[in-house]
Amino acid sequence: MRKALTSIAFACLLATSTVTAQRFAVFSDIHVTPGNENDKMLRIAVDEVNRGGFDYVIINGDLTNEGSDDEINNVKEILDGITDTPLIVLPGNHENNWSQSATKTFIDVFGNDRFVFETDSLIVVGINCGPYMKMGDGHIKQEDLHWLRKTLDERVSSGKKVLSFNHYPIRQDDLDNWREYAEVLMGYPVIGHINGHYHRWIRYDVGDLECAMIRALKMNDGFGYTIVEVEPAWTHIYNKVIGSPAEAKYAFANHTKHQPLKKEVVDDVQLPSGFEVVKVWTDSASVFTRLAFDENNVYFGNSLGQARAVNKKTGQMTWEVKTPASLFSRPVILEKGKVAVPTCDAILLVDAKTGQIKDNIQSKEGPYVADGLYQDGIYVQGGYKRMERRNPINGILIWEYDSLFNYCQAAPVIDGKDLIFGAWDTNLRCIDINTGKLKWVWNNGKSANMLGPGNVVPVVTEDKVIIVAPDRYMTAIDRKNGQQIWRDNSHKYREAIGVSEDRTRVYAKTMDGELVAVSTKGDAFNELWTVDMGLGYEHAPCIVVEKDGVVYAGSRRGIITAVDPYEQKVLWSLPVGVSEINGIDIDPTTGDIYASLIEGTIFRIERK
C-alpha cells in the first residue's frame, strides 16, 4: 500500500526536479465519515485528480468529523487511490480536537503532522495548528515553530521561494500565536499562505503577506477542490468543481520581501498590593496538561511526550520521562513517593524524587487523556471508554467501569461513596467508588457527542451535582437519583465552572467573558450576580477556583482574572501569555495558585 509522502526524506527526492511551474490539487475540509456523501464524492474527486496531470496533491486538514481511527483509516484507503502523484497530508482541528487516539493515529497512518518539500526554486512547507484535545483557538506548537525556523534557515538560498500551508488562517481570532507564526514566515521569501477551515473563499493579507482561504469539498456550488499553480512571477488559485472547468479565484504576485508587522501596544498592568505573579517555567514544547504538586515539585507533561518535574523553589528541572506521544493528562501524586503519568498507551508509576519508572501498566484500549484523581487513599483514572480505580501504590486494577461510549477527559469528583464524572458520549454518571457499579446516569437529550459534559469537572454539593456543557446550559441534578432539578441557558455557558470555598455558590465563565455566580441552595435556579471580566468571546475550558476570598478564571488568550465575589468586581486582569490557560490549580502544600499555558509557560500567583 502506497504511503502518504509527508516525510522530510521525501523532500530530498523532490529536490532534483527542474520544473519551472507547479500544479497542486489542494483539498481542505473534506469531512469524510465512512459511507457519507463526502465519502462517495471524494472517491470521484480522486479519479478526476488522477487524470489531471498534477505534480502534487495536498490535503490541508479536516479529513474527518471526529478524528476516530475508523475515519482516519477510511480516508487513507480513499487517498491511496491517488496514483503516480505525491500525496501530502496535514491534520485539521477535527483530527486534533476529538481524537480517540490523542492525535497519535494520524501520525501513525500518514507519517507526520507537518511537511516540507522542494522542487526547482520552490519550497513548500506546512505545519499543524491544533487545537489539541479540547476547545481552543488554533495554536502552532513551540517545537513546530522551532522546526519551521530551522528548516527554512537550512533550505532557503538565493532564488528560492516559499509557499506556506496550514489549516487555520493566520489571524488574531483564529491562531493564538498568529503573530509569532507570521513573523517567522515573513523573515523568509514566502510568496503566499493557503488555508482552509471556514468552508468558503476569502482573500486576506497579514501585513504584506498574501493569503487565501480555500474551499471545502462540499460547498453551495457542489463538490470540488482547489487548484494552485505556481509560476515564476505569479501564483494562481482556481476553484475546481468536479466535472466542470476550473474558474480563477485569486492570484498572488509572488512578493518575497516583507515589511515587519506593526508592533503591538501593550498597556502596563499593575497588580493590586498583596499579589505577586512569578514565571516558574518556560518549556521548549507546548503544554496541554494541568499541574500536580508535592512539597518540592510541580509536575506536568508536554507535546513532545515528556513528563517533567520542576523544583518550585529553584525553577530547575528535577527530572523528565520520555513517552511515545503528546501528553494531555496531568500527572497524579500517589502514595509512597510515586507519581502516576498517564500516557498514550500506559500509566507509568514514577519515583517522585528520581524520575525512575517503577511500573509500566499497559492500556488495553486507547490513550489516557483524562485528569486522574487521588483522594483519601483512592486513585481513579479515566480512559478511553472506561473509568478505572487502581491501587495507589502499585497501580493494580481494583475495578473497571467499561460501559462508556467515548473517552473521559476532565477530572472526576469523589464525594463520600460517589464518583461523578462526564464523558464524550453525552452522559454524566455517578458510580459507587467501592464497587464500580453504576448508581445513575444523566443525559442532556442531545445526540451530538460534542454537546455533552465530556470536559467539565462537576460541582458536587450535599444534594446536587451542577455542570455546564457546550450545549450552553447550566444544569442541576439530584445527587441521589440523577434526576434533573433545573436547567438554565440565560447565559452562554460552556465548560468552565467552579465552586466557592463554602460551597454555597457555583461559578461559571461564559462565552461572553462573564463570571456568573449561582446559588447551590434550593430547588430553583437562583443567579446571585454577574461580573463582566472584559474578556470578550471566550471558550477556554479552564476550571474556576476560589482561594482566600478571591475567584480566579483563565482565558483562551492567556489572561488570568481575579474577582472579588463579595464586592462583585474585577480585582485585576493580567495577560501572562497569548495562548489558552490549561487550568488554574491550587498547590495543596502552600495554597499558592498556579496556571499552565499551552505555549509552555507556568506561573505562580502568591498572596502576600
C-alpha positions as CSV (number, residue, x, y, z in Angstrom):
1,M,0.0,0.0,0.0
2,R,1.4,3.4,-1.0
3,K,2.1,5.7,1.9
4,A,1.4,9.4,2.0
5,L,4.7,11.2,1.3
6,T,4.9,13.5,4.3
7,S,8.4,12.8,5.4
8,I,11.4,15.1,5.2
9,A,13.3,12.4,3.5
10,F,10.9,12.6,0.5
11,A,12.0,16.2,0.1
12,C,15.4,15.1,-0.9
13,L,14.0,13.2,-3.8
14,L,11.9,16.1,-5.0
15,A,14.9,18.5,-4.8
16,T,16.1,17.1,-8.1
17,S,13.1,18.4,-10.0
18,T,13.7,21.0,-12.7
19,V,10.1,22.0,-13.4
20,T,9.7,25.8,-13.6
21,A,5.9,25.8,-12.7
22,Q,4.0,23.5,-10.4
23,R,0.3,22.5,-10.3
24,F,-1.2,21.4,-7.0
25,A,-4.6,19.8,-6.3
26,V,-5.5,21.0,-2.8
27,F,-8.3,19.6,-0.8
28,S,-9.4,21.1,2.5
29,D,-12.3,20.2,4.9
30,I,-13.3,17.0,3.2
31,H,-15.1,15.8,6.4
32,V,-15.4,12.1,5.4
33,T,-17.3,9.7,7.6
34,P,-17.4,6.1,6.2
35,G,-20.4,5.9,3.9
36,N,-21.5,9.6,4.0
37,E,-21.9,11.7,0.8
38,N,-18.5,13.2,1.2
39,D,-17.0,9.7,1.2
40,K,-18.6,9.0,-2.2
41,M,-17.7,12.3,-3.7
42,L,-14.0,12.2,-2.6
43,R,-13.6,8.9,-4.4
44,I,-14.9,10.6,-7.6
45,A,-12.6,13.5,-7.0
46,V,-9.6,11.2,-6.6
47,D,-10.4,9.7,-10.0
48,E,-10.6,13.1,-11.6
49,V,-7.3,14.2,-9.9
50,N,-5.6,11.1,-11.3
51,R,-6.4,12.4,-14.8
52,G,-5.5,16.0,-14.1
53,G,-1.8,16.0,-14.5
54,F,-0.9,17.4,-11.1
55,D,2.5,17.5,-9.7
56,Y,1.3,17.1,-6.1
57,V,-1.9,16.5,-4.1
58,I,-2.1,18.3,-0.8
59,I,-4.8,17.6,1.8
60,N,-5.0,20.7,4.1
61,G,-6.8,19.4,7.2
62,D,-10.2,18.3,8.5
63,L,-10.1,14.9,6.7
64,T,-12.7,13.5,9.2
65,N,-15.5,14.6,11.5
66,E,-14.4,13.2,14.9
67,G,-10.9,12.1,14.2
68,S,-11.6,8.5,15.0
69,D,-9.3,5.7,14.0
70,D,-12.0,4.2,11.7
71,E,-12.5,7.6,10.0
72,I,-8.8,8.2,9.5
73,N,-8.2,4.7,8.1
74,N,-11.1,5.1,5.8
75,V,-9.8,8.4,4.4
76,K,-6.4,6.8,4.0
77,E,-7.9,4.0,1.9
78,I,-9.6,6.5,-0.4
79,L,-6.5,8.6,-0.8
80,D,-4.4,5.5,-1.6
81,G,-6.4,5.6,-4.9
82,I,-4.2,8.6,-5.9
83,T,-1.7,7.1,-8.3
84,D,1.6,8.4,-9.6
85,T,1.3,11.7,-7.7
86,P,2.9,12.6,-4.4
87,L,0.4,13.0,-1.6
88,I,1.0,15.5,1.2
89,V,-1.4,15.5,4.2
90,L,-1.9,17.9,7.2
91,P,-4.4,17.4,10.0
92,G,-7.1,19.9,11.0
93,N,-9.0,20.7,14.1
94,H,-11.3,17.7,13.6
95,E,-8.3,15.4,13.7
96,N,-6.8,17.2,16.7
97,N,-9.7,18.1,18.9
98,W,-11.8,14.9,19.3
99,S,-9.2,12.2,18.5
100,Q,-9.8,8.8,20.1
101,S,-6.0,8.2,20.0
102,A,-5.0,11.6,21.4
103,T,-3.8,12.6,17.9
104,K,-1.4,9.6,17.6
105,T,-3.2,7.6,14.9
106,F,-3.0,10.4,12.4
107,I,0.8,10.4,12.6
108,D,1.0,6.6,12.6
109,V,-1.1,6.5,9.4
110,F,0.2,9.5,7.5
111,G,3.8,9.6,8.9
112,N,3.9,13.1,10.2
113,D,1.7,16.2,11.0
114,R,4.0,18.6,9.2
115,F,5.8,18.6,5.9
116,V,8.4,20.2,3.7
117,F,9.4,19.5,0.1
118,E,11.3,21.3,-2.7
119,T,11.1,21.5,-6.4
120,D,13.2,23.7,-8.6
121,S,13.2,27.1,-6.9
122,L,10.1,26.4,-4.6
123,I,10.0,25.3,-1.0
124,V,6.5,24.1,0.1
125,V,6.0,23.9,3.9
126,G,3.1,23.1,6.2
127,I,2.6,22.6,9.9
128,N,-0.1,21.5,12.3
129,C,-2.3,24.1,14.2
130,G,-4.5,22.2,16.7
131,P,-6.5,22.9,18.8
132,Y,-5.4,19.9,20.8
133,M,-7.9,17.6,22.5
134,K,-10.0,20.4,23.9
135,M,-11.9,23.5,22.8
136,G,-9.4,26.3,22.0
137,D,-8.0,28.5,19.3
138,G,-5.6,27.2,16.8
139,H,-2.1,27.0,18.1
140,I,1.3,26.3,16.5
141,K,3.2,24.1,18.8
142,Q,6.5,25.5,20.1
143,E,8.5,22.7,18.6
144,D,6.9,23.3,15.2
145,L,7.9,26.9,15.3
146,H,11.5,25.9,16.1
147,W,11.3,23.3,13.3
148,L,10.0,25.9,10.8
149,R,12.8,28.4,11.6
150,K,15.4,25.7,11.4
151,T,14.0,24.1,8.2
152,L,13.8,27.4,6.3
153,D,17.2,28.5,7.5
154,E,18.7,25.4,6.1
155,R,16.7,25.4,2.8
156,V,16.3,29.0,1.7
157,S,19.0,30.1,-0.6
158,S,19.3,32.6,-3.4
159,G,16.4,32.5,-5.8
160,K,14.3,30.2,-3.5
161,K,10.6,31.0,-2.8
162,V,8.4,29.5,-0.1
163,L,4.7,28.6,-0.2
164,S,3.1,28.0,3.2
165,F,0.1,25.8,4.1
166,N,-1.9,25.5,7.4
167,H,-5.4,24.5,8.2
168,Y,-6.2,27.8,10.1
169,P,-6.0,31.4,8.9
170,I,-3.1,33.5,10.2
171,R,-5.4,35.8,12.0
172,Q,-5.8,37.1,15.6
173,D,-9.1,35.5,16.2
174,D,-8.0,32.1,14.8
175,L,-4.5,31.3,15.9
176,D,-3.5,32.4,19.4
177,N,0.2,32.7,18.4
178,W,-0.5,34.0,14.9
179,R,1.9,36.9,15.3
180,E,4.9,34.7,16.1
181,Y,4.0,32.4,13.2
182,A,3.6,35.2,10.8
183,E,6.9,36.8,11.9
184,V,8.7,33.6,11.2
185,L,7.2,33.2,7.8
186,M,7.8,36.9,6.9
187,G,11.5,36.5,7.7
188,Y,11.8,34.4,4.5
189,P,10.8,34.8,0.8
190,V,7.2,33.5,1.3
191,I,5.1,34.1,-1.7
192,G,1.8,33.2,0.0
193,H,-0.1,31.3,2.6
194,I,-3.0,28.9,1.9
195,N,-5.5,27.6,4.5
196,G,-9.0,26.2,4.9
197,H,-11.2,25.8,7.9
198,Y,-14.0,28.2,7.1
199,H,-15.5,26.3,4.1
200,R,-15.5,29.5,2.0
201,W,-13.3,31.6,-0.2
202,I,-11.7,34.6,1.5
203,R,-8.8,36.6,0.3
204,Y,-6.8,38.4,3.1
205,D,-3.4,39.8,4.0
206,V,-1.2,39.5,7.0
207,G,0.9,42.7,6.8
208,D,2.0,42.4,3.2
209,L,1.9,38.6,3.1
210,E,-0.8,37.5,0.7
211,C,-3.1,34.7,2.0
212,A,-6.2,32.8,0.8
213,M,-8.8,30.6,2.4
214,I,-9.9,27.9,0.1
215,R,-13.0,25.8,-0.5
216,A,-14.2,22.7,1.3
217,L,-15.0,19.5,-0.5
218,K,-18.7,20.3,-0.3
219,M,-20.0,23.9,-0.9
220,N,-23.0,25.5,-2.4
221,D,-21.7,25.1,-5.9
222,G,-21.3,21.4,-5.5
223,F,-18.3,19.2,-4.6
224,G,-14.8,20.2,-5.6
225,Y,-11.3,21.2,-4.7
226,T,-8.7,23.9,-5.3
227,I,-6.0,24.1,-8.0
228,V,-2.9,26.1,-7.2
229,E,-0.5,26.9,-10.0
230,V,2.9,28.4,-9.0
231,E,4.7,30.2,-11.8
232,P,7.9,32.3,-11.5
233,A,6.0,35.6,-11.1
234,W,2.5,34.7,-10.1
235,T,0.7,32.1,-8.1
236,H,-2.8,31.4,-9.4
237,I,-5.6,29.9,-7.4
238,Y,-8.6,28.2,-9.1
239,N,-12.0,26.8,-8.0
240,K,-12.5,23.3,-9.4
241,V,-16.0,21.8,-9.2
242,I,-15.9,18.1,-10.0
243,G,-16.8,17.6,-13.7
244,S,-16.6,21.4,-14.5
245,P,-13.9,23.6,-15.9
246,A,-11.6,25.4,-13.4
247,E,-12.5,29.0,-12.6
248,A,-9.9,31.6,-11.5
249,K,-10.3,32.9,-7.9
250,Y,-7.1,34.7,-6.8
251,A,-3.6,35.5,-7.8
252,F,-0.5,36.2,-5.6
253,A,2.2,38.5,-7.1
254,N,4.9,36.3,-5.6
255,H,6.5,39.1,-3.5
256,T,9.4,37.8,-1.5
257,K,10.4,40.7,0.7
258,H,8.2,41.6,3.6
259,Q,8.0,44.6,5.9
260,P,7.8,43.8,9.7
261,L,4.4,43.7,11.3
262,K,3.4,46.7,13.3
263,K,4.5,46.4,16.9
264,E,1.8,45.6,19.4
265,V,1.0,48.3,22.0
266,V,0.5,46.6,25.4
267,D,-0.7,48.6,28.3
268,D,1.1,48.0,31.6
269,V,-1.0,46.1,34.1
270,Q,-0.4,46.7,37.8
271,L,-1.4,44.0,40.3
272,P,-3.0,45.3,43.4
273,S,-0.9,45.2,46.6
274,G,-0.8,41.7,48.2
275,F,-0.3,39.7,44.9
276,E,2.8,38.6,43.1
277,V,2.9,36.7,39.8
278,V,6.1,34.7,39.1
279,K,7.0,32.8,36.0
280,V,8.2,29.3,37.2
281,W,9.0,27.6,33.9
282,T,9.2,28.1,30.1
283,D,9.2,24.9,28.2
284,S,10.8,24.0,24.8
285,A,7.5,22.4,23.7
286,S,3.8,23.2,24.2
287,V,2.0,22.2,27.4
288,F,-1.6,20.8,27.3
289,T,-1.9,19.5,30.8
290,R,-2.9,20.9,34.1
291,L,-0.5,20.7,37.0
292,A,0.2,18.4,40.0
293,F,2.2,19.3,43.2
294,D,4.0,17.8,46.1
295,E,6.2,19.7,48.6
296,N,9.1,20.0,46.2
297,N,8.0,19.9,42.6
298,V,5.3,20.9,40.1
299,Y,4.6,18.1,37.6
300,F,3.2,18.3,34.0
301,G,3.5,16.8,30.5
302,N,4.3,18.4,27.2
303,S,3.5,18.0,23.5
304,L,6.8,16.1,22.9
305,G,5.6,13.4,25.3
306,Q,7.9,14.5,28.1
307,A,6.6,14.2,31.7
308,R,8.6,16.7,33.8
309,A,9.1,17.6,37.4
310,V,10.3,21.2,38.1
311,N,11.5,22.3,41.5
312,K,9.2,25.0,42.8
313,K,11.9,27.0,44.6
314,T,14.7,26.9,42.0
315,G,12.8,26.6,38.8
316,Q,15.2,23.9,37.7
317,M,14.0,20.6,36.2
318,T,14.3,17.7,38.6
319,W,13.7,15.0,36.0
320,E,11.9,14.1,32.8
321,V,10.5,10.9,31.5
322,K,10.1,10.4,27.7
323,T,6.8,8.8,26.4
324,P,5.8,8.0,22.9
325,A,3.3,10.8,22.1
326,S,1.9,14.1,23.4
327,L,0.7,14.1,27.0
328,F,-2.8,15.5,27.7
329,S,-3.5,14.0,31.2
330,R,-1.9,15.7,34.2
331,P,0.3,13.5,36.5
332,V,-1.2,12.3,39.7
333,I,0.6,12.3,43.1
334,L,0.1,9.0,44.7
335,E,1.4,7.2,47.9
336,K,5.0,6.0,48.8
337,G,6.6,8.8,46.8
338,K,5.2,7.8,43.4
339,V,3.7,9.8,40.6
340,A,1.3,8.4,38.0
341,V,2.0,9.6,34.5
342,P,-1.0,8.6,32.2
343,T,0.2,8.4,28.5
344,C,-1.0,7.4,25.1
345,D,-0.6,3.7,25.8
346,A,0.1,3.2,29.5
347,I,0.2,4.5,33.1
348,L,3.7,4.9,34.3
349,L,4.4,4.9,38.0
350,V,7.4,7.1,38.5
351,D,9.6,7.8,41.6
352,A,8.9,11.4,42.5
353,K,12.5,12.1,43.5
354,T,14.4,10.5,40.7
355,G,12.0,10.0,37.8
356,Q,12.8,6.3,37.7
357,I,10.0,4.3,36.2
358,K,8.8,1.7,38.8
359,D,5.9,0.2,36.9
360,N,4.6,0.3,33.4
361,I,0.9,-0.5,33.2
362,Q,-0.2,-1.0,29.6
363,S,-3.5,0.3,28.4
364,K,-5.7,-2.4,26.9
365,E,-7.6,0.1,24.8
366,G,-6.9,3.7,23.8
367,P,-5.0,6.5,25.4
368,Y,-5.3,8.2,28.8
369,V,-6.2,11.9,28.2
370,A,-8.4,12.4,31.3
371,D,-7.1,14.1,34.5
372,G,-6.9,11.3,37.2
373,L,-7.6,11.9,40.8
374,Y,-6.0,10.7,44.1
375,Q,-8.1,11.5,47.2
376,D,-8.1,9.9,50.7
377,G,-6.3,6.8,49.6
378,I,-8.3,6.3,46.4
379,Y,-6.8,6.6,42.9
380,V,-9.2,6.8,39.9
381,Q,-8.3,7.4,36.3
382,G,-10.5,7.9,33.3
383,G,-9.5,6.4,30.0
384,Y,-10.9,5.6,26.5
385,K,-14.4,4.2,27.1
386,R,-13.7,3.4,30.7
387,M,-13.2,4.6,34.3
388,E,-10.7,2.8,36.5
389,R,-9.9,2.5,40.2
390,R,-6.4,1.4,40.8
391,N,-4.2,0.6,43.8
392,P,-2.3,3.9,44.6
393,I,0.9,2.0,45.5
394,N,1.3,-0.5,42.7
395,G,-1.3,0.6,40.1
396,I,-3.1,-2.8,40.2
397,L,-6.7,-2.6,38.8
398,I,-9.3,-2.8,41.6
399,W,-12.3,-2.3,39.3
400,E,-13.2,-1.0,35.8
401,Y,-16.4,0.5,34.6
402,D,-16.3,-0.1,30.8
403,S,-19.8,0.9,29.7
404,L,-18.8,4.3,28.3
405,F,-19.1,5.0,24.6
406,N,-16.3,7.6,24.2
407,Y,-13.4,8.9,26.2
408,C,-13.2,10.7,29.6
409,Q,-11.4,14.0,29.7
410,A,-11.9,16.2,32.7
411,A,-11.1,15.2,36.3
412,P,-13.8,13.3,38.2
413,V,-15.1,14.2,41.6
414,I,-15.1,11.9,44.7
415,D,-17.5,12.8,47.4
416,G,-18.3,10.1,50.0
417,K,-19.1,6.9,48.2
418,D,-19.9,8.7,44.9
419,L,-17.6,9.1,41.9
420,I,-19.1,11.6,39.5
421,F,-17.8,12.3,36.0
422,G,-18.7,13.1,32.4
423,A,-17.7,11.5,29.2
424,W,-17.8,12.4,25.5
425,D,-20.8,10.1,25.0
426,T,-23.3,12.9,26.1
427,N,-23.6,11.3,29.6
428,L,-22.8,12.3,33.2
429,R,-22.5,9.3,35.6
430,C,-22.4,8.5,39.3
431,I,-20.6,5.3,40.2
432,D,-20.1,3.6,43.6
433,I,-16.5,4.3,44.5
434,N,-16.2,0.9,46.3
435,T,-17.7,-1.4,43.8
436,G,-17.5,0.4,40.4
437,K,-21.3,-0.2,40.0
438,L,-23.4,2.5,38.2
439,K,-25.8,4.4,40.5
440,W,-27.3,6.7,37.9
441,V,-26.7,8.3,34.5
442,W,-27.9,11.7,33.2
443,N,-28.1,12.8,29.6
444,N,-28.9,16.3,28.2
445,G,-31.1,14.8,25.4
446,K,-28.7,15.9,22.7
447,S,-27.4,13.3,20.1
448,A,-24.1,15.1,19.3
449,N,-21.2,13.9,21.5
450,M,-19.7,17.4,21.2
451,L,-22.5,18.9,23.1
452,G,-22.1,16.6,26.1
453,P,-20.3,17.1,29.5
454,G,-17.1,15.4,28.3
455,N,-14.7,18.1,29.6
456,V,-16.3,19.6,32.7
457,V,-15.3,19.0,36.3
458,P,-18.7,18.7,38.1
459,V,-19.5,20.8,41.1
460,V,-20.8,18.4,43.8
461,T,-22.7,19.6,46.9
462,E,-24.5,17.7,49.6
463,D,-27.6,17.3,47.5
464,K,-26.7,18.4,43.9
465,V,-24.4,17.9,41.0
466,I,-24.1,21.1,38.9
467,I,-22.5,21.1,35.4
468,V,-22.1,23.3,32.3
469,A,-21.5,22.0,28.8
470,P,-21.2,23.0,25.2
471,D,-24.9,22.9,24.8
472,R,-24.7,26.3,26.6
473,Y,-26.8,25.2,29.7
474,M,-26.1,25.1,33.4
475,T,-27.8,22.1,34.8
476,A,-28.5,21.0,38.4
477,I,-29.0,17.3,39.0
478,D,-30.3,15.5,42.1
479,R,-27.3,13.7,43.6
480,K,-29.3,10.8,44.9
481,N,-31.1,9.7,41.8
482,G,-29.7,11.6,38.8
483,Q,-33.0,13.4,38.2
484,Q,-32.8,16.9,36.7
485,I,-33.7,19.7,39.1
486,W,-33.3,22.7,36.8
487,R,-31.6,23.9,33.6
488,D,-30.7,27.4,32.7
489,N,-29.5,29.0,29.4
490,S,-29.8,32.6,30.3
491,H,-26.1,32.9,29.7
492,K,-23.8,31.2,27.1
493,Y,-22.2,28.6,29.4
494,R,-19.6,26.2,28.1
495,E,-17.2,24.1,30.1
496,A,-15.6,26.4,32.7
497,I,-17.1,26.0,36.2
498,G,-16.0,26.0,39.9
499,V,-17.4,26.3,43.4
500,S,-16.9,28.7,46.3
501,E,-14.9,27.6,49.3
502,D,-18.0,27.4,51.4
503,R,-19.8,25.5,48.6
504,T,-22.8,27.9,48.6
505,R,-22.0,29.4,45.1
506,V,-21.2,27.8,41.8
507,Y,-19.2,30.0,39.4
508,A,-19.3,29.7,35.6
509,K,-17.4,31.6,33.0
510,T,-19.5,32.3,29.9
511,M,-18.7,32.6,26.2
512,D,-19.2,36.3,26.6
513,G,-16.4,36.6,29.1
514,E,-18.6,37.0,32.2
515,L,-18.3,35.3,35.6
516,V,-21.7,34.2,36.8
517,A,-22.4,33.2,40.4
518,V,-25.4,30.9,41.1
519,S,-26.7,29.7,44.4
520,T,-26.2,26.0,45.1
521,K,-29.2,26.1,47.5
522,G,-32.9,25.4,46.8
523,D,-34.7,23.7,44.0
524,A,-34.8,26.6,41.5
525,F,-32.1,28.4,39.5
526,N,-31.0,31.5,41.5
527,E,-28.5,33.8,39.9
528,L,-26.7,35.8,42.6
529,W,-24.6,38.1,40.4
530,T,-22.7,38.5,37.1
531,V,-19.4,40.3,36.6
532,D,-18.2,41.2,33.1
533,M,-14.5,40.3,33.1
534,G,-13.8,42.1,29.9
535,L,-12.6,39.1,28.0
536,G,-14.9,39.2,25.1
537,Y,-15.6,36.0,23.2
538,E,-14.4,33.1,25.4
539,H,-14.3,29.3,25.3
540,A,-11.4,28.0,27.3
541,P,-12.5,25.0,29.4
542,C,-10.3,26.2,32.3
543,I,-11.8,25.5,35.7
544,V,-12.7,28.4,38.0
545,V,-11.3,28.3,41.6
546,E,-11.8,30.3,44.7
547,K,-9.0,30.7,47.3
548,D,-9.0,33.0,50.3
549,G,-11.9,35.0,49.1
550,V,-10.7,35.6,45.5
551,V,-12.0,33.9,42.4
552,Y,-9.6,33.1,39.6
553,A,-10.5,32.4,36.0
554,G,-8.4,31.8,32.9
555,S,-9.0,32.7,29.3
556,R,-8.3,31.4,25.8
557,R,-5.8,34.2,25.3
558,G,-3.5,33.9,28.3
559,I,-5.4,36.2,30.7
560,I,-5.8,35.4,34.4
561,T,-8.6,37.4,36.0
562,A,-9.1,37.8,39.8
563,V,-12.6,38.6,41.0
564,D,-13.8,39.7,44.4
565,P,-17.0,37.7,45.0
566,Y,-18.2,39.9,47.8
567,E,-17.7,43.3,46.2
568,Q,-18.5,41.6,42.9
569,K,-15.8,43.4,40.9
570,V,-12.7,42.5,39.0
571,L,-9.6,43.0,41.2
572,W,-7.1,42.6,38.3
573,S,-6.8,41.0,34.9
574,L,-3.3,40.0,33.9
575,P,-2.1,38.8,30.4
576,V,0.6,36.3,31.1
577,G,0.8,35.0,27.5
578,V,-1.2,34.7,24.3
579,S,-2.4,31.1,24.4
580,E,-5.1,29.2,26.3
581,I,-4.7,28.6,30.1
582,N,-5.0,24.9,30.6
583,G,-6.1,25.1,34.2
584,I,-5.8,27.1,37.4
585,D,-4.7,24.8,40.2
586,I,-4.1,25.2,43.9
587,D,-0.9,23.8,45.3
588,P,-2.2,21.9,48.4
589,T,1.2,22.2,50.2
590,T,1.4,26.1,50.0
591,G,-2.0,27.4,49.0
592,D,-0.4,29.2,46.0
593,I,-2.3,29.4,42.7
594,Y,-0.6,28.1,39.6
595,A,-1.5,28.3,35.9
596,S,0.0,26.5,32.9
597,L,-0.4,27.9,29.3
598,I,-0.4,26.0,26.0
599,E,2.6,28.0,24.9
600,G,4.6,26.2,27.5
601,T,4.8,28.6,30.4
602,I,3.9,28.1,34.1
603,F,3.1,30.9,36.5
604,R,2.6,31.0,40.3
605,I,0.3,33.6,42.0
606,E,1.3,34.3,45.6
607,R,-0.8,36.2,48.2
608,K,1.4,38.3,50.5
